[in-house]
Amino acid sequence: MTLPIYQVDAFSARPFAGNPAAVCPLREWLPAETMQAIAAENNLAETAFFVPRQGHEYEIRWFTPAVEVELCGHATLASAHVLHQHLGFQGPEIVFHSQSGPLRVLRETDGRLTLDFPSRPPQPLTGHPDGLADGLRATPLQVLAGPDLIAVFNSEAEVRSLRPDQARLARIEYRGIIATAPAADSETDFVSRFFGPRVGVPEDPVTGSAHTTLIPYWAARLGKTTLKARQVSARGGELWCELLGERVHISGCAVTYLRGEIEV
């Protein structure tokens, strides 16, 4: 069986930056073990699969090289990009149905795509989880918990300088560890990095789903609902963010790197 495949750099307007995601449009679902094997073979942070539902609606699933996950931002952005740029989708809004509920993707007039995702505010922890400081090789000012752990640092320089012990971080029972701090430049509000060795992603270049937790945290801390974020991984990426009550908007660009076929 031959399947189409696209690789898209999400949260970037140019290739070789942002977060690469593989996208496989399907007519019907493959067995989960086949989709997991494809994701492992692609060896990218995420591979997205979607099937048509009705009208402008689709069902979507995401796989890291190791596991299926319940929410992924950059691969959803990449899937919307593929629909618009390569599969002839003309509408202003796509609805993806997922394990995390319906996810809307809006096409902006400036060419950016906006993810409409649930807001997942983090809760402060009274202490640091065992192994966190050793795993990060640094001690955060504060630790909060949502779907991921958030380690808050004082400065962007501290976040950029982290050289974590991935084996130690993989023992912490959270999907991932987010390191975040105020941005050093006046045009950006906050920066972050995301480490997910427990799910087969040592460092994710740009993590849309992490911002469902970061946006409500930074909105409350900074007293503003519109924010500019930068993920300061080696590839880097830019995100335009807005808190809208129980939802967040996460906007970014995307660019196609390759188109091809795979044999399954």
C-alpha contacts under 8 A as a table, 3 or more apart, distances in Angstrom:
res1	aa1	res2	aa2	distance
1	M	263	E	5.69
1	M	264	V	5.25
2	T	261	E	6.33
2	T	262	I	5.61
2	T	263	E	4.74
2	T	264	V	6.32
3	L	24	C	7.17
3	L	25	P	7.84
3	L	26	L	7.58
3	L	261	E	5.42
3	L	262	I	5.29
3	L	263	E	6.54
3	L	264	V	7.49
4	P	24	C	6.00
4	P	25	P	6.69
4	P	259	R	7.62
4	P	260	G	5.91
4	P	261	E	4.47
4	P	262	I	6.41
5	I	22	A	6.78
5	I	23	V	5.69
5	I	24	C	4.80
5	I	25	P	7.25
5	I	259	R	6.00
5	I	260	G	5.32
5	I	261	E	5.45
5	I	262	I	6.74
6	Y	22	A	5.62
6	Y	23	V	5.14
6	Y	24	C	6.66
6	Y	82	V	7.45
6	Y	256	T	7.34
6	Y	257	Y	7.63
6	Y	258	L	5.65
6	Y	259	R	4.59
6	Y	260	G	6.38
7	Q	20	P	6.48
7	Q	21	A	5.59
7	Q	22	A	4.46
7	Q	23	V	6.26
7	Q	256	T	6.17
7	Q	257	Y	5.49
7	Q	258	L	5.17
7	Q	259	R	6.64
8	V	19	N	7.93
8	V	20	P	5.41
8	V	21	A	5.43
8	V	22	A	6.47
8	V	23	V	7.64
8	V	78	A	5.69
8	V	254	A	6.65
8	V	255	V	5.65
8	V	256	T	4.42
8	V	257	Y	5.39
8	V	258	L	7.16
9	D	12	S	6.34
9	D	14	R	7.72
9	D	15	P	6.16
9	D	16	F	7.06
9	D	17	A	6.54
9	D	18	G	5.51
9	D	19	N	5.20
9	D	20	P	4.27
9	D	21	A	6.47
9	D	78	A	7.29
9	D	254	A	5.61
9	D	255	V	5.35
9	D	256	T	6.28
9	D	257	Y	6.62
10	A	18	G	5.32
10	A	19	N	5.08
10	A	20	P	6.10
10	A	21	A	7.19
10	A	74	H	5.60
10	A	75	A	7.41
10	A	77	L	6.53
10	A	78	A	5.83
10	A	206	V	7.96
10	A	252	G	7.30
10	A	253	C	6.26
10	A	254	A	4.38
10	A	255	V	6.65
11	F	18	G	5.03
11	F	19	N	6.61
11	F	74	H	7.02
11	F	206	V	7.09
11	F	237	G	5.38
11	F	238	E	5.81
11	F	239	L	6.58
11	F	251	S	7.89
11	F	252	G	4.68
11	F	253	C	4.88
11	F	254	A	5.62
12	S	15	P	7.28
12	S	17	A	5.94
12	S	18	G	4.74
12	S	19	N	7.74
12	S	237	G	5.80
12	S	238	E	6.72
12	S	252	G	6.84
12	S	253	C	5.09
12	S	254	A	5.40
12	S	255	V	6.97
13	A	253	C	5.23
13	A	254	A	5.68
13	A	255	V	6.06
14	R	17	A	6.39
14	R	254	A	7.67
14	R	255	V	6.24
15	P	18	G	7.84
15	P	255	V	6.28
15	P	256	T	7.44
15	P	257	Y	6.36
16	F	235	R	7.23
17	A	20	P	7.97
17	A	235	R	4.80
17	A	236	G	6.17
17	A	237	G	6.85
18	G	205	P	6.35
18	G	206	V	6.05
18	G	235	R	5.73
18	G	236	G	5.44
18	G	237	G	4.61
18	G	238	E	7.77
19	N	74	H	6.76
19	N	204	D	7.40
19	N	205	P	5.14
19	N	206	V	5.23
19	N	207	T	7.79
19	N	235	R	7.43
19	N	236	G	7.89
19	N	237	G	7.41
20	P	44	L	6.90
20	P	45	A	7.49
20	P	46	E	8.00
21	A	44	L	6.37
21	A	45	A	6.81
21	A	46	E	5.46
21	A	47	T	5.76
21	A	48	A	7.37
21	A	74	H	7.05
21	A	75	A	5.38
21	A	78	A	6.58
22	A	42	N	7.34
22	A	44	L	7.16
22	A	46	E	6.62
22	A	47	T	4.56
22	A	48	A	6.21
22	A	75	A	7.30
22	A	78	A	7.89
23	V	47	T	5.75
23	V	48	A	4.83
23	V	49	F	6.02
23	V	75	A	7.27
23	V	78	A	7.01
23	V	79	S	6.00
23	V	82	V	7.66
24	C	47	T	7.48
24	C	48	A	6.21
24	C	49	F	4.91
24	C	50	F	6.88
25	P	49	F	5.74
25	P	50	F	5.28
25	P	51	V	6.34
26	L	29	W	6.64
26	L	49	F	6.72
26	L	50	F	5.87
26	L	51	V	5.05
26	L	52	P	7.84
27	R	51	V	5.45
27	R	52	P	6.79
28	E	51	V	5.82
29	W	51	V	6.91
30	L	34	T	6.41
30	L	35	M	6.51
31	P	34	T	5.32
31	P	35	M	6.57
32	A	35	M	5.15
32	A	36	Q	6.10
33	E	36	Q	5.00
33	E	37	A	6.10
34	T	37	A	5.03
34	T	38	I	6.24
35	M	38	I	5.07
35	M	39	A	6.23
35	M	49	F	7.91
35	M	63	F	7.45
36	Q	39	A	5.08
36	Q	40	A	6.18
36	Q	63	F	6.21
36	Q	64	T	7.70
36	Q	65	P	6.91
36	Q	66	A	7.29
36	Q	67	V	7.01
36	Q	68	E	7.31
37	A	40	A	5.04
37	A	41	E	6.13
37	A	65	P	7.77
38	I	41	E	5.03
38	I	42	N	6.13
38	I	47	T	7.99
39	A	42	N	5.05
39	A	43	N	6.16
39	A	44	L	7.16
39	A	46	E	6.98
39	A	47	T	5.40
39	A	63	F	5.99
39	A	64	T	6.10
39	A	65	P	5.04
39	A	66	A	7.94
40	A	43	N	5.03
40	A	44	L	7.75
40	A	64	T	7.13
40	A	65	P	3.91
40	A	66	A	6.59
41	E	65	P	7.43
42	N	47	T	7.55
42	N	65	P	7.54
43	N	64	T	7.80
43	N	65	P	5.57
44	L	47	T	6.88
44	L	64	T	7.02
44	L	65	P	6.79
45	A	64	T	5.34
45	A	65	P	6.83
45	A	200	G	7.78
45	A	201	V	5.82
45	A	204	D	6.46
46	E	62	W	6.31
46	E	63	F	5.41
46	E	64	T	4.54
46	E	65	P	7.16
46	E	72	C	7.84
46	E	75	A	6.38
47	T	62	W	5.69
47	T	63	F	5.30
47	T	64	T	6.42
47	T	75	A	6.81
48	A	60	I	6.92
48	A	61	R	5.78
48	A	62	W	4.53
48	A	63	F	6.55
48	A	75	A	5.79
48	A	76	T	7.21
48	A	79	S	7.05
49	F	60	I	5.70
49	F	61	R	5.40
49	F	62	W	6.42
50	F	58	Y	6.35
50	F	59	E	5.38
50	F	60	I	4.28
50	F	61	R	6.44
50	F	79	S	7.92
51	V	58	Y	5.57
51	V	59	E	5.40
51	V	60	I	6.74
52	P	57	E	6.47
52	P	58	Y	4.45
52	P	59	E	6.45
53	R	56	H	7.93
53	R	57	E	5.39
53	R	58	Y	4.70
53	R	59	E	6.36
54	Q	57	E	5.27
54	Q	58	Y	6.94
56	H	91	G	7.39
56	H	93	E	7.30
56	H	94	I	5.42
56	H	95	V	6.34
57	E	94	I	6.05
57	E	95	V	4.68
57	E	96	F	5.82
57	E	97	H	7.41
58	Y	94	I	7.82
58	Y	95	V	6.27
58	Y	96	F	4.82
58	Y	97	H	6.08
59	E	96	F	5.32
59	E	97	H	4.59
59	E	98	S	6.12
60	I	96	F	5.94
60	I	97	H	6.04
60	I	98	S	5.53
61	R	68	E	7.62
61	R	69	V	7.75
61	R	70	E	7.68
61	R	98	S	6.52
61	R	99	Q	7.83
62	W	68	E	5.81
62	W	69	V	5.82
62	W	70	E	7.28
62	W	71	L	7.27
62	W	72	C	6.74
62	W	75	A	7.48
63	F	66	A	7.33
63	F	67	V	5.67
63	F	68	E	4.22
63	F	69	V	5.97
64	T	67	V	5.35
64	T	68	E	6.20
64	T	69	V	7.27
64	T	199	V	6.88
64	T	200	G	6.59
64	T	201	V	7.33
65	P	199	V	7.86
65	P	200	G	5.99
65	P	201	V	7.81
66	A	199	V	5.87
66	A	200	G	5.28
67	V	199	V	6.17
67	V	200	G	7.63
69	V	72	C	7.24
70	E	98	S	7.39
70	E	99	Q	5.34
70	E	100	S	6.01
71	L	98	S	7.66
71	L	99	Q	7.22
71	L	100	S	6.21
71	L	209	S	6.35
72	C	75	A	5.97
72	C	76	T	6.33
72	C	207	T	7.59
72	C	208	G	6.53
72	C	209	S	5.29
73	G	76	T	5.21
73	G	77	L	6.24
73	G	115	L	7.45
73	G	207	T	6.41
73	G	208	G	3.94
73	G	209	S	4.82
74	H	77	L	5.01
74	H	78	A	6.10
74	H	206	V	7.15
74	H	207	T	6.33
74	H	208	G	5.39
74	H	209	S	7.77
75	A	78	A	4.79
75	A	79	S	6.03
76	T	79	S	4.99
76	T	80	A	6.30
76	T	115	L	7.94
77	L	80	A	5.25
77	L	81	H	6.24
77	L	105	V	7.44
77	L	113	L	6.84
77	L	114	T	7.81
77	L	115	L	6.99
77	L	252	G	7.92
77	L	254	A	7.37
78	A	81	H	4.97
78	A	82	V	6.25
78	A	254	A	6.59
79	S	82	V	5.11
79	S	83	L	6.33
80	A	83	L	5.10
80	A	84	H	6.24
80	A	94	I	7.12
80	A	105	V	6.91
80	A	113	L	7.87
81	H	84	H	5.21
81	H	85	Q	5.81
81	H	86	H	7.92
81	H	113	L	7.84
81	H	254	A	6.61
81	H	255	V	7.79
82	V	85	Q	5.23
82	V	86	H	5.26
82	V	87	L	6.47
82	V	256	T	7.98
83	L	86	H	5.76
83	L	87	L	4.72
83	L	88	G	6.34
83	L	89	F	5.37
84	H	87	L	6.15
84	H	88	G	5.74
84	H	89	F	4.76
84	H	90	Q	6.58
85	Q	88	G	6.63
85	Q	89	F	7.65
91	G	94	I	7.30
92	P	106	L	5.85
92	P	107	R	5.23
92	P	108	E	7.83
93	E	104	R	6.66
93	E	105	V	5.61
93	E	106	L	4.61
93	E	107	R	6.33
94	I	104	R	5.67
94	I	105	V	5.17
94	I	106	L	6.65
95	V	102	P	6.42
95	V	103	L	5.60
95	V	104	R	4.51
95	V	105	V	6.42
96	F	102	P	5.67
96	F	103	L	5.06
96	F	104	R	6.29
96	F	105	V	7.94
97	H	100	S	7.84
97	H	101	G	5.80
97	H	102	P	4.43
97	H	103	L	6.21
98	S	101	G	5.08
98	S	102	P	6.05
98	S	103	L	7.27
100	S	103	L	7.89
103	L	115	L	7.23
103	L	116	D	5.91
103	L	117	F	5.83
104	R	115	L	6.07
104	R	116	D	5.05
104	R	117	F	7.27
105	V	113	L	6.53
105	V	114	T	5.40
105	V	115	L	4.67
105	V	116	D	6.06
106	L	113	L	5.68
106	L	114	T	4.99
106	L	115	L	6.63
106	L	116	D	7.74
107	R	111	G	6.73
107	R	112	R	6.36
107	R	113	L	4.83
107	R	114	T	6.47
108	E	111	G	5.43
108	E	112	R	5.34
108	E	113	L	5.90
108	E	114	T	7.14
109	T	112	R	7.36
111	G	253	C	7.18
112	R	251	S	6.36
112	R	252	G	5.32
112	R	253	C	4.86
112	R	254	A	7.69
113	L	251	S	5.47
113	L	252	G	5.63
113	L	253	C	6.26
114	T	249	H	6.15
114	T	250	I	5.43
114	T	251	S	4.08
114	T	252	G	6.60
115	L	248	V	7.88
115	L	249	H	5.46
115	L	250	I	5.02
115	L	251	S	6.10
116	D	247	R	6.65
116	D	248	V	5.87
116	D	249	H	4.84
116	D	250	I	6.79
117	F	212	T	6.94
117	F	247	R	5.62
117	F	248	V	5.39
117	F	249	H	6.44
117	F	250	I	7.75
118	P	212	T	6.55
118	P	246	E	6.13
118	P	247	R	4.44
118	P	248	V	6.01
119	S	212	T	5.02
119	S	213	T	6.51
119	S	215	I	7.82
119	S	216	P	6.87
119	S	243	L	7.65
119	S	245	G	7.55
119	S	246	E	5.13
119	S	247	R	4.62
119	S	248	V	5.39
120	R	146	G	6.85
120	R	147	P	7.93
120	R	212	T	5.46
120	R	213	T	4.89
120	R	216	P	7.32
120	R	246	E	7.92
121	P	146	G	6.73
121	P	212	T	7.45
121	P	213	T	5.06
121	P	214	L	7.59
121	P	216	P	5.42
121	P	217	Y	6.35
122	P	144	L	5.76
122	P	145	A	5.09
122	P	146	G	4.51
122	P	150	I	7.92
122	P	213	T	5.95
122	P	214	L	7.98
122	P	216	P	7.87
122	P	217	Y	6.81
123	Q	144	L	5.24
123	Q	145	A	5.23
123	Q	146	G	6.50
124	P	142	Q	7.73
124	P	143	V	6.22
124	P	144	L	4.18
124	P	145	A	6.32
125	L	128	H	7.09
125	L	143	V	5.89
125	L	144	L	5.32
125	L	145	A	6.71
127	G	143	V	7.48
128	H	132	L	6.71
128	H	133	A	7.71
128	H	143	V	6.37
129	P	132	L	5.73
129	P	172	I	7.74
130	D	133	A	7.88
130	D	172	I	7.62
131	G	134	D	5.19
131	G	135	G	5.72
131	G	168	R	6.51
131	G	169	L	7.14
131	G	171	R	7.87
131	G	172	I	7.06
132	L	135	G	5.00
132	L	136	L	6.07
132	L	139	T	7.99
132	L	168	R	7.80
132	L	169	L	6.69
132	L	172	I	7.38
133	A	136	L	5.19
133	A	137	R	5.56
133	A	138	A	5.26
133	A	139	T	4.95
133	A	140	P	7.35
134	D	137	R	4.83
134	D	138	A	6.88
134	D	165	D	7.43
134	D	168	R	7.21
135	G	138	A	7.89
135	G	164	P	5.53
135	G	165	D	4.78
135	G	166	Q	6.65
135	G	167	A	7.61
135	G	168	R	4.83
135	G	169	L	4.95
136	L	139	T	7.43
136	L	162	L	6.63
136	L	163	R	6.80
136	L	164	P	4.32
136	L	165	D	6.24
136	L	169	L	7.33
137	R	162	L	7.18
137	R	163	R	6.92
137	R	164	P	5.77
137	R	165	D	7.04
138	A	162	L	7.34
140	P	143	V	6.88
140	P	151	A	5.53
140	P	152	V	5.48
140	P	153	F	5.12
140	P	154	N	7.96
141	L	151	A	7.43
141	L	152	V	5.68
141	L	153	F	5.47
141	L	154	N	6.90
142	Q	151	A	6.05
142	Q	152	V	5.18
142	Q	153	F	7.30
143	V	149	L	6.94
143	V	150	I	5.54
143	V	151	A	4.75
143	V	152	V	6.19
144	L	149	L	5.88
144	L	150	I	5.03
144	L	151	A	6.74
145	A	148	D	6.05
145	A	149	L	4.65
145	A	150	I	6.08
146	G	149	L	6.18
146	G	150	I	7.71
146	G	213	T	6.78
147	P	174	Y	6.90
147	P	175	R	6.75
147	P	176	G	7.99
148	D	174	Y	5.50
148	D	175	R	5.56
148	D	176	G	5.00
148	D	177	I	5.76
148	D	178	I	6.87
148	D	210	A	7.48
149	L	174	Y	6.60
149	L	176	G	6.45
149	L	177	I	4.89
149	L	178	I	6.01
150	I	177	I	6.05
150	I	178	I	4.70
150	I	179	A	5.98
150	I	180	T	7.19
151	A	177	I	7.18
151	A	178	I	5.95
151	A	179	A	4.78
151	A	180	T	6.31
152	V	179	A	5.98
152	V	180	T	5.09
152	V	181	A	5.80
153	F	156	E	7.71
153	F	158	E	6.74
153	F	159	V	6.85
153	F	179	A	7.10
153	F	180	T	6.01
153	F	181	A	5.00
154	N	158	E	7.21
154	N	181	A	5.76
154	N	182	P	7.09
155	S	158	E	5.43
155	S	159	V	6.82
155	S	181	A	5.29
155	S	182	P	5.93
155	S	183	A	7.15
155	S	184	A	7.29
156	E	159	V	5.16
156	E	160	R	6.17
156	E	180	T	7.61
156	E	181	A	5.46
156	E	182	P	6.13
156	E	183	A	5.53
156	E	184	A	5.93
156	E	191	V	6.56
157	A	160	R	5.11
157	A	161	S	6.11
157	A	184	A	7.98
158	E	161	S	5.19
158	E	162	L	6.51
159	V	162	L	5.56
159	V	179	A	6.23
159	V	180	T	6.45
159	V	181	A	6.85
159	V	191	V	7.99
159	V	192	S	7.00
159	V	193	R	7.12
160	R	193	R	7.98
160	R	232	V	6.57
160	R	233	S	7.68
164	P	169	L	7.66
165	D	168	R	5.53
165	D	169	L	6.41
166	Q	169	L	5.03
166	Q	170	A	6.09
166	Q	197	P	6.14
166	Q	202	P	6.54
167	A	170	A	5.20
167	A	171	R	6.91
167	A	197	P	7.45
168	R	171	R	5.48
168	R	172	I	7.34
169	L	172	I	5.52
169	L	177	I	7.74
169	L	195	F	7.98
169	L	196	G	7.92
169	L	197	P	6.81
169	L	198	R	7.45
170	A	173	E	7.64
170	A	196	G	7.32
170	A	197	P	5.11
170	A	198	R	4.39
171	R	198	R	7.14
172	I	198	R	7.84
173	E	198	R	7.97
174	Y	177	I	7.31
174	Y	198	R	7.71
175	R	196	G	6.26
175	R	198	R	6.34
175	R	199	V	6.49
176	G	194	F	6.73
176	G	195	F	5.50
176	G	196	G	4.25
176	G	197	P	7.29
176	G	198	R	7.04
176	G	199	V	7.78
177	I	194	F	5.78
177	I	195	F	5.12
177	I	196	G	6.38
178	I	192	S	6.64
178	I	193	R	5.73
178	I	194	F	4.60
178	I	195	F	6.43
178	I	210	A	7.35
179	A	192	S	5.38
179	A	193	R	5.23
179	A	194	F	6.45
180	T	190	F	7.09
180	T	191	V	5.58
180	T	192	S	4.19
180	T	193	R	6.58
181	A	190	F	5.81
181	A	191	V	5.65
181	A	192	S	6.63
182	P	189	D	6.12
182	P	190	F	4.37
182	P	191	V	6.19
183	A	186	S	7.42
183	A	188	T	5.74
183	A	189	D	5.40
183	A	190	F	4.42
183	A	191	V	5.41
184	A	188	T	7.66
185	D	188	T	5.85
185	D	189	D	7.97
186	S	189	D	7.23
187	E	228	K	7.34
188	T	191	V	7.77
188	T	227	L	7.57
188	T	228	K	5.02
188	T	229	A	5.77
188	T	230	R	7.00
189	D	227	L	6.02
189	D	228	K	5.36
189	D	229	A	5.89
190	F	218	W	7.60
190	F	228	K	7.05
190	F	229	A	5.22
190	F	230	R	6.63
191	V	229	A	5.75
191	V	230	R	4.88
191	V	231	Q	5.44
191	V	232	V	6.45
192	S	229	A	7.97
192	S	230	R	6.68
192	S	231	Q	4.85
192	S	232	V	6.11
193	R	203	E	7.58
193	R	204	D	7.58
193	R	205	P	7.64
193	R	206	V	7.76
193	R	231	Q	5.69
193	R	232	V	6.01
193	R	233	S	6.09
194	F	203	E	5.71
194	F	204	D	5.58
194	F	205	P	7.50
194	F	206	V	7.67
194	F	207	T	6.91
194	F	210	A	7.74
195	F	201	V	6.87
195	F	202	P	5.40
195	F	203	E	4.42
195	F	204	D	6.28
196	G	199	V	5.68
196	G	200	G	6.52
196	G	201	V	4.77
196	G	202	P	5.15
196	G	203	E	6.08
196	G	204	D	7.12
197	P	200	G	4.87
197	P	201	V	4.83
197	P	202	P	4.29
197	P	203	E	7.34
198	R	201	V	7.27
201	V	204	D	6.12
203	E	233	S	7.75
204	D	207	T	6.34
204	D	233	S	7.62
205	P	231	Q	7.15
205	P	232	V	7.85
205	P	233	S	5.27
205	P	234	A	7.03
205	P	235	R	5.99
205	P	236	G	6.14
205	P	237	G	7.40
206	V	231	Q	5.74
206	V	233	S	7.36
206	V	236	G	6.66
206	V	237	G	5.83
207	T	210	A	5.48
207	T	211	H	7.05
207	T	231	Q	7.80
208	G	211	H	5.44
208	G	212	T	7.33
208	G	250	I	7.17
209	S	212	T	5.47
209	S	213	T	7.70
210	A	213	T	5.71
210	A	214	L	6.33
211	H	214	L	4.47
211	H	215	I	5.44
211	H	250	I	7.65
212	T	215	I	5.83
212	T	216	P	7.21
212	T	248	V	6.42
213	T	216	P	5.93
213	T	217	Y	6.51
214	L	217	Y	5.13
214	L	218	W	6.05
215	I	218	W	5.34
215	I	219	A	5.81
215	I	227	L	7.69
215	I	241	C	6.91
215	I	242	E	7.18
215	I	243	L	6.47
215	I	248	V	7.33
216	P	219	A	5.06
216	P	220	A	6.13
216	P	243	L	6.47
217	Y	220	A	5.46
217	Y	221	R	6.24
218	W	221	R	4.86
218	W	222	L	5.76
218	W	223	G	7.92
219	A	222	L	5.37
219	A	223	G	5.52
219	A	224	K	5.08
219	A	225	T	5.21
219	A	226	T	7.57
219	A	227	L	7.49
219	A	243	L	7.10
220	A	223	G	5.20
220	A	224	K	7.04
224	K	227	L	7.28
225	T	242	E	5.45
225	T	243	L	5.05
225	T	244	L	7.57
226	T	240	W	7.82
226	T	241	C	5.84
226	T	242	E	4.47
226	T	243	L	6.66
227	L	240	W	6.22
227	L	241	C	4.99
227	L	242	E	6.08
228	K	238	E	7.64
228	K	239	L	6.09
228	K	240	W	4.84
228	K	241	C	5.94
229	A	238	E	6.00
229	A	239	L	5.08
229	A	240	W	6.28
229	A	241	C	7.12
230	R	236	G	7.15
230	R	237	G	5.73
230	R	238	E	4.71
230	R	239	L	6.13
231	Q	236	G	5.45
231	Q	237	G	5.35
231	Q	238	E	6.63
232	V	235	R	7.56
232	V	236	G	4.99
232	V	237	G	7.10
233	S	236	G	4.85
233	S	237	G	7.89
238	E	252	G	6.70
239	L	250	I	6.34
239	L	251	S	5.65
239	L	252	G	5.41
240	W	249	H	7.93
240	W	250	I	5.75
240	W	251	S	4.94
240	W	252	G	6.53
241	C	248	V	7.18
241	C	249	H	5.53
241	C	250	I	4.69
241	C	251	S	6.34
242	E	248	V	5.65
242	E	249	H	5.02
242	E	250	I	6.73
243	L	246	E	7.84
243	L	247	R	6.45
243	L	248	V	4.67
243	L	249	H	6.54
244	L	247	R	5.09
244	L	248	V	5.45
244	L	249	H	7.35
245	G	248	V	7.46
256	T	259	R	7.78
